[in-house]
Amino acid sequence: AIHACLVAGLEAAGLPAEAIQFVPTRDRAAVGLMLTGLDNTIDVIVPRGGKSLVARVQMEARVPVFAHLEGICHVYVDRLADLEMAKKIVVNAKMRRTGVCGAAETLLVDAKVADQYLKPLIEALQQAGCRVRGDRQSLALGVPGVTPASESDWSTEYLDAIISVKLVDGVREAIDHIERYGSHHTEAIITSDKRTAQRFVAEVDSAIVLHNASTQFADGGEFGMGAEIGIATGKLHARGPVGAEQLCSFKYLVTGDGTIRP
C-alpha cells in the first residue's frame, strides 16, 4: 500500500514510476542479497525496522548505509536554567510522542540546583503519566514515586513513558555521561548561560544538539528537509535528518575550449 502511494505520487509529478521499486518477498534471504549490492545495482541502504534488522544491515552491508540503532536522547538541565522553561521542555521531550527516536530517555540535572529543580521536574513528568527511575543521589532527595535506576537504564531506549534521572556535577559530567551512554542521536541543554550552552553544543558528539528546545524537534520535516527518510548517526556521508537531498550524490560537469592547467 505504501509503495502504491509512492508510485501514484511519482506519476502525478511526471516522474518515472519505476524510480521506486518494491521487493515482492518476505524471504529474509533477500535481505542478504540486497546487502551485497546486487552487482552494484544498489547505491545505498536506509534500513527501517527493528533493532535486529538495523544491526544486521550495519554488520553485513557492502554498500553505504544511513542508519541508527537507537535514540538514547538526553536533556541536561543546567544550574542556570529557567525552571518553568525546563519543565515545559522536559515534559515535551519525553511525553509528546514516547515511541519516536527523538524522545528523551534520560534527564540529567545539575546537582547544584537539585534541591530546587528536581522535585518540580519529576512531578511535572509524573503528572504527564511518566514513570521515573532515579540514581542514588536523586533518590536521596526523597521525591515520591521514584524507583531506583540500574546501570542498564542509562543505555536503554524505553520508547515508553519511562525516563531515567541522574544528578551530575555540571556540564562536564553531563557531557561525559552522554558520551558514555548515548547513541549520538539527539541531546538538549537547558540554560540561560550562553558560554555553557556553546560548550555543550561544541563538545557533545551527536547528530543533533539543541539549546533550550525539545529533542522532539529531531525530524527532517521540522528541519525544512521535507519528508524524512531517517536520521543518520554516522558521519559519512550524511548525518542527522535524511531527506531527498541527503540521498543524492554529486556529479561535476566541466566544460572548456581547449583549456589547460598551467
C-alpha positions in Angstrom: 0.0 0.0 0.0 2.8 2.4 0.8 4.6 1.6 -2.5 1.4 2.2 -4.4 1.0 5.6 -2.8 4.6 6.5 -3.7 4.1 5.4 -7.3 1.0 7.5 -7.5 3.0 10.5 -6.3 5.7 9.9 -8.8 3.2 9.6 -11.7 1.4 12.8 -10.5 4.7 14.6 -10.6 5.5 13.4 -14.1 8.4 11.2 -12.8 9.1 7.5 -13.8 7.0 5.1 -11.7 10.0 2.7 -11.7 12.0 5.2 -9.7 10.8 3.5 -6.5 10.9 -0.3 -6.6 9.1 -2.8 -4.4 10.7 -6.1 -3.4 7.9 -8.7 -3.5 9.1 -11.2 -1.0 9.3 -11.7 2.8 12.2 -14.2 2.5 15.0 -12.9 4.7 17.5 -14.3 2.3 16.6 -11.4 0.1 18.0 -9.0 2.7 21.4 -10.7 2.5 21.4 -10.4 -1.3 20.5 -6.7 -1.1 23.3 -6.1 1.4 25.8 -7.3 -1.1 24.7 -4.5 -3.5 23.3 -6.9 -6.1 26.2 -6.4 -8.6 26.4 -2.7 -8.0 22.7 -2.0 -8.7 22.1 -0.7 -5.1 23.8 2.5 -4.2 22.7 3.0 -0.6 20.5 1.3 2.1 18.3 3.0 4.6 17.1 0.3 7.0 13.8 1.0 8.7 12.6 -1.6 11.1 13.6 -3.3 14.4 16.9 -3.1 16.1 17.9 -6.6 15.0 17.4 -5.6 11.3 19.3 -2.4 11.5 22.2 -4.2 13.4 22.3 -6.9 10.7 22.4 -4.3 7.9 25.2 -2.4 9.6 27.1 -5.6 10.2 26.8 -7.2 6.7 26.3 -4.4 4.2 28.7 -3.9 1.4 27.1 -0.7 0.3 26.8 2.6 2.2 24.2 2.6 5.0 22.3 5.5 6.6 21.2 4.1 9.9 21.0 4.4 13.6 20.4 1.6 16.1 18.9 3.6 19.0 17.8 7.1 20.0 19.1 7.3 23.6 18.5 11.0 23.8 19.3 13.2 26.8 18.1 16.5 28.3 20.5 18.3 30.6 19.1 21.0 32.9 21.9 23.3 33.8 22.2 25.3 37.1 21.3 28.5 35.2 18.2 27.0 33.5 14.8 28.7 33.8 12.8 26.2 35.8 9.5 26.8 34.1 11.1 26.5 30.7 12.9 23.3 31.8 9.6 21.7 33.0 7.9 22.5 29.7 10.8 21.2 27.5 11.4 18.1 29.6 7.8 17.0 29.5 7.5 17.6 25.8 10.8 15.9 25.0 9.7 12.8 26.9 5.9 12.7 26.5 4.9 14.3 23.3 5.4 11.0 21.5 7.3 8.4 23.5 7.8 6.0 20.7 9.9 8.2 18.4 13.7 8.1 18.2 13.9 11.7 19.3 12.1 11.1 22.6 14.2 11.9 25.7 15.2 8.8 27.6 17.5 10.3 30.3 17.2 13.6 32.3 20.4 15.0 33.6 20.2 17.7 36.3 23.0 19.8 37.7 23.4 18.7 41.3 23.9 22.4 42.4 20.2 23.1 41.8 18.8 19.7 42.6 17.2 20.8 45.8 15.1 23.4 43.9 14.7 21.8 40.5 14.5 18.1 40.8 11.1 17.7 42.6 9.2 20.1 40.3 10.7 18.4 37.2 9.9 14.9 38.4 6.4 16.0 39.5 5.7 17.5 36.0 6.8 14.3 34.4 4.6 12.2 36.7 1.6 14.4 36.2 2.0 13.7 32.5 1.9 10.0 33.1 5.7 9.2 33.1 7.4 6.8 35.4 10.7 7.9 36.8 13.8 5.9 37.7 16.5 7.8 39.6 20.1 7.4 40.6 21.2 7.1 44.2 21.6 10.9 44.6 18.2 11.8 43.2 16.6 9.0 45.3 18.2 10.6 48.4 16.1 13.7 47.9 13.0 11.7 48.6 10.8 12.6 45.7 7.7 10.3 46.0 7.2 7.7 43.3 10.8 7.5 42.0 12.2 4.0 41.7 15.9 3.0 41.6 17.7 3.1 38.3 20.0 0.3 37.4 23.2 0.5 35.3 21.3 -0.7 32.3 18.8 2.1 32.4 21.4 4.6 31.3 21.8 2.8 28.0 18.1 1.8 27.4 15.8 3.3 24.8 12.5 2.9 26.5 10.2 4.1 23.7 7.7 4.3 26.5 6.5 6.6 29.3 9.6 5.9 31.4 12.6 8.2 32.0 15.9 7.8 33.9 17.1 10.7 36.0 20.7 11.4 37.2 22.3 14.3 39.0 25.6 15.5 37.5 28.3 17.8 38.7 27.9 20.4 36.0 28.2 20.4 32.2 31.4 18.5 32.1 29.9 15.4 33.8 26.8 15.8 31.7 28.9 15.6 28.5 30.9 12.7 29.8 27.7 10.8 30.7 26.2 11.4 27.2 29.5 10.3 25.6 29.5 7.1 27.6 25.8 6.0 27.3 24.4 8.0 24.4 23.8 6.9 20.8 25.0 10.1 19.1 21.4 10.9 18.1 19.9 14.0 19.8 20.7 15.9 23.0 19.5 19.1 24.6 20.8 21.6 27.1 18.5 24.0 29.0 20.4 27.0 30.3 20.5 30.8 30.1 24.3 30.8 30.2 25.5 31.2 26.6 29.0 30.0 27.4 27.8 26.8 28.9 25.4 26.3 26.0 28.2 26.8 23.5 30.5 24.3 25.3 27.7 21.7 25.3 26.9 22.2 21.7 30.6 22.1 20.7 31.6 19.1 22.8 28.6 16.8 22.6 29.2 14.4 19.6 25.7 13.8 18.4 23.9 14.3 15.1 21.5 16.9 16.6 22.3 19.2 19.6 19.7 21.7 20.8 19.8 24.7 23.2 16.6 25.5 25.1 14.5 23.3 22.8 12.8 19.8 22.9 14.6 16.8 21.5 11.3 16.0 19.7 12.4 18.5 17.0 14.7 15.7 15.7 12.8 15.4 12.4 13.6 16.1 8.8 10.3 17.9 8.3 11.0 20.3 11.2 14.4 21.0 9.7 12.8 22.0 6.4 14.0 19.0 4.5 10.6 17.7 3.5 9.6 14.1 4.2 12.2 12.4 6.4 13.6 9.1 5.3 15.5 8.6 8.5 18.1 10.0 10.9 21.7 9.0 10.4 24.0 8.9 13.4 27.2 8.1 11.4 29.4 10.8 9.9 29.7 9.8 6.3 28.2 10.9 4.1 25.1 12.4 5.7 24.4 12.9 9.4 21.2 13.9 11.2 17.8 14.0 9.4 18.0 12.4 5.9 15.7 13.9 3.2 15.8 13.6 -0.6 18.7 16.0 -0.9 20.8 14.0 1.5 20.2 10.8 -0.6 21.7 12.5 -3.7 25.3 12.1 -4.8 27.2 14.6 -6.9 28.5 14.8 -10.5 30.8 17.6 -11.5 30.5 18.8 -15.1 33.4 20.8 -16.5 33.4 22.5 -19.9 36.3 24.1 -21.7 37.6 25.4 -25.0 41.0 23.8 -25.1 41.6 25.0 -21.6 44.8 23.6 -19.9 46.0 23.8 -16.4 49.3 25.8 -16.1 
